[in-house]
Amino acid sequence: MAIWQYTFRIIPKGSFDNGIFQPKYSQDGLIEDDIYWERVPTKKDFFYDIGKVLPIGSSWCEDILLFGSEDSNCFEVLYENNYAVSVSFRVHFTIEYEFFLRHVLDFIRFNNLLLLDGQHEIIEPDYLSIKHLMENSRQAKLYDRLSAKE
């Protein structure tokens, strides 16, 4: 992930116990979002609608369906045996992203999915709230600080 990107994760609604979301982490401190996708088996072609705004790109990993470019706005589906095990997207907040982000948020709402921010908290898929979140993120502040020195 580049400093100019903010990463979001997506999980299926109803994929966690008792209606309460508590993220699970590996020993390395990485979120284990695969457990949520295992509970709601979803084929990778379910995400092809994202291709309406970002073309399929090439990924560093053959098991990632990548829409867009790794260094820009992108949407990634990590899959095993044709089923999603992790879904995320990154917004390049220094270039135009509104069309991409609005499309992804519509996709999330329409398909009964949940959106997680960089701290793995569930957030509403609302464009203005997310724009505000990104503009006030650590990444944006660090980017502003570093780019001001140039």
C-alpha positions as a printed NumPy array, in Angstrom:
array([[  0.   ,   0.   ,   0.   ],
       [  1.266,   3.44 ,  -0.913],
       [  1.191,   6.384,   1.463],
       [ -1.392,   8.08 ,  -0.793],
       [ -3.869,   5.207,  -0.443],
       [ -6.424,   4.426,   2.229],
       [ -7.392,   0.765,   2.547],
       [-10.87 ,  -0.552,   3.318],
       [-11.963,  -4.145,   3.829],
       [-15.286,  -5.682,   2.946],
       [-17.007,  -8.581,   4.706],
       [-20.443, -10.139,   4.239],
       [-23.236,  -9.11 ,   6.597],
       [-24.356, -11.877,   8.884],
       [-20.998, -13.636,   8.772],
       [-20.163, -13.13 ,  12.434],
       [-21.553, -14.552,  15.636],
       [-24.417, -12.974,  17.619],
       [-24.611,  -9.969,  15.302],
       [-21.558,  -8.457,  17.014],
       [-18.464,  -7.883,  14.925],
       [-15.178,  -8.41 ,  16.697],
       [-12.26 ,  -8.659,  14.299],
       [ -9.967, -11.641,  14.651],
       [ -6.225, -11.212,  14.156],
       [ -3.376, -13.558,  13.295],
       [ -0.25 , -13.823,  15.426],
       [  1.295, -11.303,  13.013],
       [ -1.44 ,  -8.785,  13.823],
       [ -3.188,  -9.104,  10.437],
       [ -6.962,  -9.26 ,  10.294],
       [ -8.287, -12.724,   9.522],
       [-11.176, -11.728,   7.295],
       [-11.181, -15.112,   5.563],
       [-13.285, -16.554,   8.405],
       [-16.138, -14.224,   7.442],
       [-15.998, -15.141,   3.744],
       [-15.892, -18.867,   4.596],
       [-19.267, -18.496,   6.306],
       [-20.79 , -16.9  ,   3.194],
       [-19.178, -18.674,   0.214],
       [-18.905, -16.165,  -2.636],
       [-17.407, -16.861,  -6.045],
       [-14.92 , -14.335,  -7.365],
       [-17.113, -13.522, -10.388],
       [-19.618, -11.978,  -7.944],
       [-17.302,  -8.934,  -7.974],
       [-17.114,  -8.455, -11.75 ],
       [-19.489,  -5.491, -11.49 ],
       [-16.51 ,  -3.469, -10.23 ],
       [-15.145,  -3.831, -13.758],
       [-17.678,  -1.224, -14.862],
       [-15.479,   1.472, -13.294],
       [-12.042,  -0.163, -13.15 ],
       [-10.659,  -2.61 , -15.693],
       [ -9.156,  -5.877, -14.542],
       [ -5.468,  -5.278, -13.965],
       [ -2.489,  -7.473, -13.293],
       [ -1.61 ,  -8.342,  -9.727],
       [  1.636,  -9.411,  -8.12 ],
       [ -0.23 , -12.567,  -7.011],
       [ -2.03 , -15.007,  -9.292],
       [ -4.702, -15.574,  -6.611],
       [ -5.795, -11.931,  -6.553],
       [ -8.449, -10.602,  -8.899],
       [ -7.38 ,  -6.973,  -9.226],
       [ -9.506,  -4.189, -10.656],
       [ -7.553,  -1.02 , -11.369],
       [ -3.897,  -0.527, -10.527],
       [ -2.048,  -1.424,  -7.333],
       [ -0.647,   2.129,  -7.148],
       [ -3.959,   3.891,  -7.714],
       [ -7.641,   3.235,  -7.014],
       [ -8.024,  -0.514,  -6.875],
       [-10.311,  -3.288,  -5.732],
       [ -8.845,  -6.679,  -4.795],
       [-10.386, -10.09 ,  -4.305],
       [ -8.055, -12.723,  -2.872],
       [ -9.491, -16.111,  -3.733],
       [ -8.912, -19.824,  -3.27 ],
       [-10.583, -22.415,  -5.473],
       [-12.567, -19.619,  -7.156],
       [-14.087, -18.389,  -3.829],
       [-13.336, -15.07 ,  -2.128],
       [-11.285, -15.277,   1.065],
       [-10.469, -11.579,   1.446],
       [-11.873,  -8.46 ,  -0.222],
       [-10.45 ,  -4.976,   0.026],
       [-10.119,  -1.775,  -1.914],
       [ -7.755,   1.144,  -1.807],
       [ -8.56 ,   4.746,  -2.596],
       [ -5.811,   6.946,  -4.017],
       [ -6.836,  10.116,  -2.182],
       [ -4.605,  12.549,  -4.113],
       [ -6.334,  11.965,  -7.457],
       [ -9.961,  11.893,  -8.575],
       [-11.677,   9.023,  -6.778],
       [-15.32 ,  10.04 ,  -6.373],
       [-16.749,   7.992,  -9.267],
       [-14.844,   4.868,  -8.199],
       [-15.702,   5.241,  -4.515],
       [-19.385,   5.93 ,  -5.114],
       [-19.631,   2.845,  -7.338],
       [-17.955,   0.641,  -4.723],
       [-20.203,   2.014,  -1.971],
       [-23.283,   1.305,  -4.106],
       [-21.969,  -2.217,  -4.697],
       [-21.536,  -2.715,  -0.936],
       [-25.045,  -1.467,  -0.119],
       [-26.738,  -3.371,  -2.943],
       [-25.013,  -6.671,  -2.125],
       [-25.547,  -6.759,   1.642],
       [-21.888,  -6.263,   2.538],
       [-20.167,  -4.395,   5.356],
       [-17.382,  -1.862,   5.097],
       [-14.427,  -1.778,   7.504],
       [-12.128,   1.22 ,   7.856],
       [ -8.375,   1.117,   8.429],
       [ -8.892,   0.29 ,  12.122],
       [-11.266,  -2.572,  11.191],
       [-14.328,  -0.805,  12.546],
       [-17.627,  -1.137,  10.681],
       [-18.522,   2.145,   9.007],
       [-21.477,   3.279,   6.976],
       [-20.898,   3.231,   3.215],
       [-21.565,   6.964,   2.973],
       [-19.434,   8.946,   0.514],
       [-19.116,  12.192,   2.483],
       [-18.297,  10.431,   5.749],
       [-15.648,   8.326,   4.051],
       [-14.175,  11.322,   2.262],
       [-13.881,  13.073,   5.637],
       [-12.342,   9.96 ,   7.206],
       [ -9.668,   9.753,   4.495],
       [ -8.894,  13.48 ,   4.551],
       [ -8.266,  13.269,   8.301],
       [ -6.407,   9.952,   8.293],
       [ -2.816,   9.42 ,   9.395],
       [ -1.893,   8.623,   5.787],
       [ -3.307,  11.904,   4.46 ],
       [ -1.624,  13.938,   7.189],
       [  1.702,  12.198,   6.606],
       [  1.373,  12.627,   2.848],
       [  0.607,  16.341,   3.293],
       [  3.596,  16.76 ,   5.602],
       [  5.988,  14.942,   3.268],
       [  4.742,  16.552,   0.075],
       [  4.978,  20.047,   1.638],
       [  8.735,  19.564,   2.077],
       [  9.331,  18.995,  -1.621]])
